[in-house]
Amino acid sequence: MVATAALSFASAACAESVSEHRVKSAFLYNFTRFVEWPAERFRTPEEPIKVGVLGGAALRASLSALVADRRVGGRPILVVAVKAPAELATVHMLFIAKEEHDTFARMRPELEQLALLTVTDAQPCRTALAHICFVEQDEKLRFEIDVGAANRSQVRISSQLQKLAAAVHR
């Protein structure tokens, strides 16, 4: 399984001819495969995994196309735009585009009680207040994980995904 995951992530990160938002979309899709949310976050076994996107219209469109007919753990994936704090309770993962970091910071109090995985490309990563941050290393897109913050949000990031991260913070 780790080899398969590494291959999926490596192929996404190495595709130089692919635009950055398409590479990030591939990462986001793969993140859904290696994260566990508390069972009570889903009303039914068929409820989709909802990925909210704050900003980043091109990424949202790319991710929507990528996940259109895919399932993770038997669940479809639904990509939605997030514009208001009240919408945070309806999503399982939230991608915050770097240009929306200030908006996200204002929404942050709404996140305290939610089992919600947050991902951003804002820098620096350690101050971005997200569980997973995209970073560029050696001209390749990588990611860092803040396991402690994810655990406090009741989101479990698999050890397999942690092995693929550029850095893991606890």
Secondary structure as UniProt FT lines:
FT   HELIX           2..14
FT   TURN            16..17
FT   HELIX           20..33
FT   STRAND          35..36
FT   HELIX           39..41
FT   TURN            45..46
FT   STRAND          49..54
FT   HELIX           57..67
FT   TURN            68..69
FT   STRAND          71..72
FT   TURN            73..74
FT   STRAND          75..81
FT   HELIX           85..90
FT   STRAND          93..96
FT   HELIX           98..100
FT   HELIX           101..111
FT   TURN            112..113
FT   STRAND          117..120
FT   HELIX           125..127
FT   STRAND          132..137
FT   TURN            138..139
FT   STRAND          140..146
FT   HELIX           147..152
FT   TURN            153..154
FT   STRAND          156..157
FT   HELIX           159..164
FT   STRAND          167..169
//
